């Protein structure tokens, strides 16, 4: 029953709500990238830091997420 409510709410969501959900998803990815960068900085062996560029991923996702949320707030407020 609850799955149907979620599916219906996503099916009939406005464009502003969908953009807001994408913005929240991008900010969640940015938080994960920030946590992974902090984890990488704590490593004891500097030659085993990994290959993923967490800082650019954080910056990219945070900027896109903030922009999408700003657009969504404006669209939701307009009705």
C-alpha positions as protocol buffer text, in pm:
chain_id: "A"
residue {
  index: 1
  type: UNK
  ca { x: 0 y: 0 z: 0 }
}
residue {
  index: 2
  type: UNK
  ca { x: 277 y: 246 z: 94 }
}
residue {
  index: 3
  type: UNK
  ca { x: 470 y: 162 z: -225 }
}
residue {
  index: 4
  type: UNK
  ca { x: 168 y: 264 z: -429 }
}
residue {
  index: 5
  type: UNK
  ca { x: 150 y: 600 z: -250 }
}
residue {
  index: 6
  type: UNK
  ca { x: 517 y: 666 z: -321 }
}
residue {
  index: 7
  type: UNK
  ca { x: 479 y: 568 z: -686 }
}
residue {
  index: 8
  type: UNK
  ca { x: 171 y: 787 z: -724 }
}
residue {
  index: 9
  type: UNK
  ca { x: 337 y: 1084 z: -557 }
}
residue {
  index: 10
  type: UNK
  ca { x: 637 y: 1056 z: -790 }
}
residue {
  index: 11
  type: UNK
  ca { x: 422 y: 1000 z: -1097 }
}
residue {
  index: 12
  type: UNK
  ca { x: 210 y: 1308 z: -1037 }
}
residue {
  index: 13
  type: UNK
  ca { x: 486 y: 1532 z: -897 }
}
residue {
  index: 14
  type: UNK
  ca { x: 544 y: 1870 z: -1054 }
}
residue {
  index: 15
  type: UNK
  ca { x: 867 y: 1951 z: -1234 }
}
residue {
  index: 16
  type: UNK
  ca { x: 976 y: 2167 z: -941 }
}
residue {
  index: 17
  type: UNK
  ca { x: 936 y: 1875 z: -700 }
}
residue {
  index: 18
  type: UNK
  ca { x: 1134 y: 1644 z: -926 }
}
residue {
  index: 19
  type: UNK
  ca { x: 1411 y: 1903 z: -961 }
}
residue {
  index: 20
  type: UNK
  ca { x: 1412 y: 1936 z: -582 }
}
residue {
  index: 21
  type: UNK
  ca { x: 1452 y: 1561 z: -541 }
}
residue {
  index: 22
  type: UNK
  ca { x: 1744 y: 1562 z: -785 }
}
residue {
  index: 23
  type: UNK
  ca { x: 1896 y: 1850 z: -589 }
}
residue {
  index: 24
  type: UNK
  ca { x: 1866 y: 1656 z: -264 }
}
residue {
  index: 25
  type: UNK
  ca { x: 2023 y: 1351 z: -428 }
}
residue {
  index: 26
  type: UNK
  ca { x: 2317 y: 1559 z: -551 }
}
residue {
  index: 27
  type: UNK
  ca { x: 2367 y: 1707 z: -205 }
}
residue {
  index: 28
  type: UNK
  ca { x: 2360 y: 1356 z: -55 }
}
residue {
  index: 29
  type: UNK
  ca { x: 2634 y: 1250 z: -298 }
}
residue {
  index: 30
  type: UNK
  ca { x: 2830 y: 1563 z: -201 }
}
residue {
  index: 31
  type: UNK
  ca { x: 2807 y: 1471 z: 168 }
}
residue {
  index: 32
  type: UNK
  ca { x: 2925 y: 1118 z: 92 }
}
residue {
  index: 33
  type: UNK
  ca { x: 3218 y: 1257 z: -109 }
}
residue {
  index: 34
  type: UNK
  ca { x: 3307 y: 1492 z: 178 }
}
residue {
  index: 35
  type: UNK
  ca { x: 3307 y: 1204 z: 426 }
}
residue {
  index: 36
  type: UNK
  ca { x: 3520 y: 991 z: 195 }
}
residue {
  index: 37
  type: UNK
  ca { x: 3773 y: 1274 z: 153 }
}
residue {
  index: 38
  type: UNK
  ca { x: 3798 y: 1308 z: 532 }
}
residue {
  index: 39
  type: UNK
  ca { x: 3847 y: 933 z: 556 }
}
residue {
  index: 40
  type: UNK
  ca { x: 4122 y: 945 z: 296 }
}
residue {
  index: 41
  type: UNK
  ca { x: 4302 y: 1226 z: 480 }
}
residue {
  index: 42
  type: UNK
  ca { x: 4314 y: 1016 z: 799 }
}
residue {
  index: 43
  type: UNK
  ca { x: 4504 y: 727 z: 641 }
}
residue {
  index: 44
  type: UNK
  ca { x: 4836 y: 637 z: 802 }
}
residue {
  index: 45
  type: UNK
  ca { x: 5004 y: 529 z: 478 }
}
residue {
  index: 46
  type: UNK
  ca { x: 5021 y: 808 z: 222 }
}
residue {
  index: 47
  type: UNK
  ca { x: 5098 y: 567 z: -62 }
}
residue {
  index: 48
  type: UNK
  ca { x: 4758 y: 394 z: -21 }
}
residue {
  index: 49
  type: UNK
  ca { x: 4522 y: 689 z: -57 }
}
residue {
  index: 50
  type: UNK
  ca { x: 4316 y: 564 z: -352 }
}
residue {
  index: 51
  type: UNK
  ca { x: 4241 y: 702 z: -692 }
}
residue {
  index: 52
  type: UNK
  ca { x: 3898 y: 870 z: -665 }
}
residue {
  index: 53
  type: UNK
  ca { x: 3912 y: 1253 z: -676 }
}
residue {
  index: 54
  type: UNK
  ca { x: 3669 y: 1317 z: -388 }
}
residue {
  index: 55
  type: UNK
  ca { x: 3719 y: 1694 z: -366 }
}
residue {
  index: 56
  type: UNK
  ca { x: 3614 y: 1774 z: -725 }
}
residue {
  index: 57
  type: UNK
  ca { x: 3320 y: 1533 z: -690 }
}
residue {
  index: 58
  type: UNK
  ca { x: 3214 y: 1716 z: -374 }
}
residue {
  index: 59
  type: UNK
  ca { x: 3242 y: 2060 z: -534 }
}
residue {
  index: 60
  type: UNK
  ca { x: 3058 y: 1956 z: -850 }
}
residue {
  index: 61
  type: UNK
  ca { x: 2773 y: 1782 z: -667 }
}
residue {
  index: 62
  type: UNK
  ca { x: 2737 y: 2057 z: -407 }
}
residue {
  index: 63
  type: UNK
  ca { x: 2714 y: 2331 z: -670 }
}
residue {
  index: 64
  type: UNK
  ca { x: 2470 y: 2142 z: -890 }
}
residue {
  index: 65
  type: UNK
  ca { x: 2261 y: 2035 z: -590 }
}
residue {
  index: 66
  type: UNK
  ca { x: 2241 y: 2389 z: -452 }
}
residue {
  index: 67
  type: UNK
  ca { x: 2142 y: 2525 z: -793 }
}
residue {
  index: 68
  type: UNK
  ca { x: 1873 y: 2264 z: -841 }
}
residue {
  index: 69
  type: UNK
  ca { x: 1733 y: 2327 z: -494 }
}
residue {
  index: 70
  type: UNK
  ca { x: 1726 y: 2703 z: -558 }
}
residue {
  index: 71
  type: UNK
  ca { x: 1528 y: 2644 z: -877 }
}
residue {
  index: 72
  type: UNK
  ca { x: 1295 y: 2401 z: -701 }
}
residue {
  index: 73
  type: UNK
  ca { x: 1220 y: 2641 z: -415 }
}
residue {
  index: 74
  type: UNK
  ca { x: 1132 y: 2914 z: -662 }
}
residue {
  index: 75
  type: UNK
  ca { x: 908 y: 2678 z: -860 }
}
residue {
  index: 76
  type: UNK
  ca { x: 734 y: 2533 z: -556 }
}
residue {
  index: 77
  type: UNK
  ca { x: 675 y: 2879 z: -407 }
}
residue {
  index: 78
  type: UNK
  ca { x: 523 y: 3000 z: -736 }
}
residue {
  index: 79
  type: UNK
  ca { x: 272 y: 2717 z: -723 }
}
